[in-house]
């Protein structure tokens, strides 16, 4: 029996995941999550990724960004307050990671969501949340490296332009 077929381990992983969901603004180290799950930090990280498809840190980022998007859409709170309420220690880090993940700044996201408010109001909240969930199967740092590589690549000549 593999580890993830063990229902006890899955229950313990779900317990840690539920704690992150309930308080995504808190600091969640792998050690803290592993202690909730009663496994070693290395085993927790491997098992969590295997069970949920994302490493614990990326999962936490998705929850924080989802919450920030909802607050931008539904409240008039200043962006600084939203950053701190969703667990970011720095407004700069929040803005940079928010832009890396969503492709837009928090201010632009707020403006876009206000324009879509009438249409979004008719959609069930759970559907809206799932549709706006960030895709973090690729690390943010890896996305940055790829974008930098794409902008630094010189255009390749077409077949017609290549010397014969």
C-alpha positions, 0 to 999 in steps of 0.5 A: 500500500502506498502512503497516499492509499493510507486513509489516515495519512490523507485525513492528516494532510486534509487537516493541515490543508483545512487549517491553511484554508481557514487561516491563509493569512497566517505564517504556515511553515512546512514544519508547522504543517507537518506537526499538524499532520504528525509526519516529518517535514520532508514526508509532509511536503512529498505527500501533500504535493502527491495528494493535491498536485501542488507543493504546500507553499504554492497551495498557500499562495493560491489561497492568498491570491484568491482571497485578495482577488475577492477582497479587491472585487467585493470591498473598498479596502485599500490595497495595502490593507488587503495585502496585510489581511491576506498574509503578506508582510510587504506591499511590494512582495504582494504586488510583484507576486500578484502580478506574476500570478494573475498577469495584472496589478491589484489596482488593475484587477480591481478596475476590471472586476468592477466592470464585470460586477453585474455579470459576476453577481449572477454567478455562484460564488463557488464557480467564480472562485474556481474560475479565478483560481490561479494556476500555480503548477509552475513556480513563480520563479520559473515563470519569471525565468521563462519570460526573461528568456522569451524577451532575451531571445533574438527572433529566429530567421524564417526559412526564406531569410536563412542563407542557402 
